[in-house]
Amino acid sequence: MELGYTYWKDDGWFVGYLDEYPDYTTQGETLEEFEKMLRSLHEDIKTSDFPFIRKHGTLKIA
């Protein structure tokens, strides 16, 4: 599985979010640490009841 993410540098930290979940940001001192934190965030989102998680669905119209 591959997930897209958006990030930027802020005061020497890598900060960003998973593209599917822009309301939940994380950070790391290095890009590798940031990606580790993104993996952890994704696991938490998938296994916990996070508030206000926006889901995408499809609707078939006859």
For each residue, the residues with C-beta under 8 A, 3 or more apart:
1:
2:
3: 18 19 20 38 42
4: 18 19 20
5: 16 17 18 19 35 38
6: 16 17 19 22
7: 14 15 16 17 31 34
8: 14 15 16
9: 12 13 14 15
10: 13 15 27
11:
12: 9 29
13: 9 10 27 28 29
14: 7 8 9 27 28 29 30 31 33 34
15: 7 8 9 10 25 26 27 34
16: 5 6 7 8 25 26 27 34 38
17: 5 6 7 21 22 23 24 25 26
18: 3 4 5 21 22 24 38 41 42 45
19: 3 4 5 6 22
20: 3 4
21: 17 18 24 41 45 53 54
22: 6 17 18 19
23: 17 52 53 54
24: 17 18 21 41 45 50
25: 15 16 17
26: 15 16 17 34 37 38 40 41
27: 10 13 14 15 16 34 37
28: 13 14 31 32 33 34 35 36 37
29: 12 13 14 33
30: 14 33 34
31: 7 14 28 34 35
32: 28 35 36
33: 14 28 29 30 36 37
34: 7 14 15 16 26 27 28 30 31 37 38
35: 5 28 31 32 38 39
36: 28 32 33 39 40
37: 26 27 28 33 34 40 41
38: 3 5 16 18 26 34 35 41 42
39: 35 36 42 43
40: 26 36 37 43 44
41: 18 21 24 26 37 38 44 45
42: 3 18 38 39 45 46
43: 39 40 46 47
44: 40 41 47 48 50
45: 18 21 24 41 42 48 50 53
46: 42 43
47: 43 44
48: 44 45
49:
50: 24 44 45 53
51:
52: 23
53: 21 23 45 50
54: 21 23
55:
56:
57:
58:
59:
60:
61:
62:
